[in-house]
């Protein structure tokens, strides 16, 4: 059975996501030759991308109607379930909207991230808060792994969908991620304690989610937000 994590990995490649989007937007099936012309790649490269999308149940491969002699070629259409789950906005298009919101509103990345969580959360909650957060993170391309620890879970993010931007603007991008996580847990019995942000090129960041209300801050009020710890990338 294909998981959201497998689909997130398949769509993590920008070219593959662009192929997925083109097939999704088309009102008819597309063949390898059409995709080759559109992306200026050779047939083998296109076929490899399509194979990953097919294996992840994102697109469906079928034989085209026969025309003349010879075997009919394959053509590709979107898997309707995948279209409903993933839509057409790639990770960098999402990031551009969030960065524009930071600039136009003057709000902090964390504040913008919290508000963005409303459109990123699962439409139908399962009742398992942590699992729903994992699904929301998987849909964004983070490839999360949930590890149970005392008092909650550590959610290890095996992929950074914004890695190239995060290398140059770690504080902004990681603060957005922290805010999104905080927004996803709002109104639940868990809170985000910390986001340990590691080298974006290698990912493996850790989102620490704990059960219960956050600790009180130094003024006697609720801490309200998690910590962001930026670890220095390995040289």
C-alpha positions in Angstrom: 0.0 0.0 0.0 1.4 3.4 -1.0 1.9 5.8 1.9 1.7 9.6 1.9 5.4 9.6 2.7 6.2 7.7 -0.5 4.1 10.2 -2.5 5.8 13.1 -0.8 9.2 11.7 -1.7 8.1 11.2 -5.3 6.8 14.8 -5.5 9.9 16.2 -3.8 11.8 16.4 -7.1 10.8 19.7 -8.8 10.8 18.2 -12.3 8.7 15.3 -11.2 6.2 17.6 -9.5 6.0 19.7 -12.7 5.2 16.5 -14.7 2.6 15.6 -12.2 1.1 19.1 -12.4 1.0 19.1 -16.2 -0.7 15.7 -16.3 -3.1 16.9 -13.6 -4.1 20.0 -15.5 -4.5 18.3 -18.9 -8.0 17.4 -20.1 -6.6 14.3 -21.8 -4.0 11.6 -21.4 -0.4 12.6 -22.2 2.3 10.4 -23.8 6.0 10.2 -23.3 6.7 12.1 -26.5 4.6 15.1 -25.5 6.2 15.3 -22.1 9.7 15.0 -23.6 9.0 18.0 -25.9 7.6 20.0 -23.0 10.5 19.4 -20.6 13.4 19.1 -23.0 14.5 15.8 -21.5 15.2 12.5 -23.2 12.7 9.7 -23.3 14.5 7.7 -20.7 14.6 10.5 -18.2 10.8 11.1 -18.7 10.1 7.4 -18.3 12.0 7.3 -15.0 10.1 10.2 -13.6 6.8 8.6 -14.8 7.7 5.3 -13.2 8.2 7.0 -9.8 4.8 8.7 -10.2 3.1 5.5 -11.2 4.8 3.5 -8.3 3.5 6.2 -5.9 -0.1 5.9 -7.2 0.0 9.5 -8.3 -0.6 8.9 -12.0 -2.1 6.0 -13.9 -0.4 4.3 -16.9 -2.6 2.8 -19.6 -2.3 1.8 -23.3 -3.3 4.4 -25.8 -5.9 3.5 -28.4 -4.2 1.6 -31.3 -3.3 3.7 -34.4 -1.9 1.8 -37.4 0.6 -1.0 -36.9 2.7 -1.8 -33.9 2.0 -1.9 -30.3 0.1 1.1 -28.9 2.2 3.4 -26.7 1.5 4.1 -23.1 -0.3 7.3 -22.0 -0.7 8.8 -18.6 -3.5 10.3 -16.6 -3.8 11.6 -13.1 -5.0 9.4 -10.3 -8.1 11.2 -9.1 -7.5 10.4 -5.5 -4.0 11.8 -5.7 -5.2 15.0 -7.3 -7.6 15.5 -4.4 -4.8 15.0 -1.9 -2.0 16.9 -3.4 -3.5 19.5 -5.8 -1.1 21.4 -8.1 0.9 23.8 -5.9 4.5 22.7 -5.6 6.4 23.3 -2.3 8.2 26.3 -3.7 5.0 27.9 -4.9 3.7 27.5 -1.4 6.8 29.0 0.1 6.6 32.0 -2.2 3.1 32.8 -1.0 4.2 32.5 2.6 7.2 34.7 2.1 5.1 37.3 0.3 2.7 37.3 3.2 5.6 38.0 5.6 6.6 41.0 3.5 3.1 42.4 3.0 1.8 42.0 6.5 5.0 42.7 8.5 4.2 39.7 10.7 6.9 37.3 11.8 7.5 34.0 9.9 6.2 32.1 12.9 2.9 34.1 13.0 2.4 33.6 9.2 3.2 29.9 9.6 0.6 29.5 12.4 -2.1 31.0 10.2 -1.1 28.9 7.2 -1.7 25.8 9.2 -5.5 26.3 8.7 -5.2 25.4 5.0 -2.7 22.7 5.5 -4.4 20.5 8.2 -6.2 17.4 7.2 -9.8 18.0 6.2 -11.3 15.2 8.3 -9.4 14.7 11.6 -8.9 11.1 12.6 -8.9 11.7 16.3 -5.2 11.0 16.6 -3.6 14.5 16.7 -0.1 13.3 16.1 -1.0 11.1 13.2 -2.9 14.0 11.6 0.1 16.3 12.0 2.2 13.6 10.4 -0.2 13.5 7.4 -0.1 17.3 7.1 3.7 17.3 7.2 3.9 14.5 4.6 1.7 16.4 2.2 4.1 19.3 2.4 7.0 16.9 1.5 8.7 16.6 4.9 8.7 12.7 4.9 8.0 12.5 8.7 8.8 9.6 11.0 7.0 9.5 14.4 9.1 8.2 17.3 7.5 7.8 20.7 9.3 9.2 23.6 8.4 9.9 27.3 5.7 12.6 27.3 5.0 12.7 23.6 6.7 12.1 20.3 9.7 13.2 18.3 8.8 13.7 14.7 11.9 13.3 12.5 11.6 15.1 9.2 13.7 13.1 6.7 13.3 15.6 3.9 13.2 19.4 3.6 11.0 20.5 0.7 12.5 24.0 0.8 16.2 23.0 1.2 17.8 25.3 -1.3 16.1 28.3 0.2 16.6 27.2 3.8 20.4 27.0 3.1 20.4 30.8 2.6 17.6 31.8 5.0 17.4 29.2 7.7 15.9 31.3 10.4 13.0 32.5 8.2 12.2 29.2 6.6 12.6 27.2 9.9 10.5 29.7 11.8 7.8 29.2 9.2 7.9 25.5 9.7 7.7 25.9 13.5 4.7 28.2 13.2 3.0 25.7 10.9 3.5 23.0 13.5 2.2 25.2 16.3 -0.9 26.0 14.2 -1.5 22.4 13.6 -1.6 21.5 17.3 -3.7 24.6 18.3 -6.8 23.7 20.2 -5.5 20.2 21.0 -4.0 18.6 24.1 -0.5 18.6 22.7 2.0 21.4 22.2 5.2 21.9 20.2 8.1 22.1 22.6 10.9 22.6 20.1 12.0 22.4 16.4 15.6 21.3 16.2 16.6 22.4 12.7 19.6 20.6 11.2 21.5 21.1 8.0 18.8 21.7 5.3 20.8 19.8 2.7 20.7 16.6 4.9 17.4 17.3 6.6 16.7 15.0 9.7 15.2 18.0 11.6 13.3 17.0 14.8 9.9 18.4 15.8 9.4 17.7 19.5 5.7 17.4 20.3 4.6 16.9 23.9 1.3 16.1 25.6 -0.3 18.7 27.9 -0.1 22.4 28.2 3.3 24.1 27.7 5.3 25.2 30.7 4.8 28.7 32.1 7.2 31.4 30.9 9.2 33.7 33.2 6.3 36.2 33.5 3.8 33.7 34.8 2.0 33.3 31.4 1.9 30.5 29.0 5.1 30.1 26.9 2.8 30.1 23.9 5.3 29.0 21.3 8.0 26.4 20.9 11.8 26.9 20.7 13.7 27.0 17.5 17.2 25.5 17.7 19.3 26.0 14.6 22.2 23.5 14.6 25.2 24.5 12.6 25.5 22.6 9.3 28.3 20.2 9.1 31.3 21.6 7.2 
